[in-house]
Structure formats: C-alpha cells, structure tokens
Amino acid sequence: MPKNKSHSGASKRFRVTGTGKIMRRRTNKNHLLEHKPSKRTRRLSADAQLPPADAKRIKKLLG
C-alpha cells in the first residue's frame, strides 16, 4: 500500500500542538521591520491559533 504524503508547503507553515490545535505564524514579521515599533514586532512573534474552519482543511494536508 502507498503511504500518505504530507503537503510539504503546509508542513513548513503550520504545526500541531500536543492537544491537536493548529498553530501558524503571524503576518507582517518578514521584512521592513526597521520602521515597525518593537512593541508590535514582539507581539507578532507569538504563534496564533488557526480558526476551526481552516484547521480542518490544514489537518488534511498535514496528514
């Protein structure tokens, strides 16, 4: 039997916690950080939980 492959793009962007929640990175933390306040960039460092509607689709991609 062939194995299920996880979507390599999704596996780089999302991770599953021990309780099964899907976590994602926040936007606006990639470039042009010099003019953004430190307060904002620190807040953007924290992972965000994916909404349940999207989580179902992403779980399928992660395998």
N, C-alpha and C positions, 0 to 999 in steps of 0.2 A: 504494500500500500504506500502511495506517496504521502509525504509529510506536508502539513500546512506550513506555509511560509508567512512570517510576519512581514508587514509592509515596512520596508527599511526607512522610508521617509517619516512614517508615523513613529517608529521606534526611536528616532533621533529627537523627536519633538515632545513626546509625551512619556510619562512614567506612571506606573500603577503603585499605589501605596499598599501597605500591608492590609488595610481594611477594604481595599478594592476601589478606592477613589482614583480618578484620573487627574493628574496634575499637569499643568502647562506653564511655560514661561510667559512673562508679561511682555507686551509690546513696548516700543519706544526705548529699549535698553541696548540697541545695537550700535548706533553711531550718532554723531553730533551731540555727544554728552557734555561737551565743554560748556555750552550755554544753558544747560538744564540745571536747576538747583540740586544741590547734593541731597536735600530732603526728598526730592522727587525720585532721584536715581536709587536711593536706599529703599524707598517704598516699592519701586519696580523690581528690586532684586528678589523679592519674595515670590514663591510659586503661587499660582492661582488654581482653584479647582474648576474643572470643566463642568458646564451645566449638564444635567442629566440627559437632555435631548441629544447633545453632541456626544456624550460619553458612550452611549450605546453604539454609535457608529464607529467610534475610535477603538472600542474594545474589540470589535470585529477585525479591525485592521491589525491590532497588536497580536492577535492570535491566541 
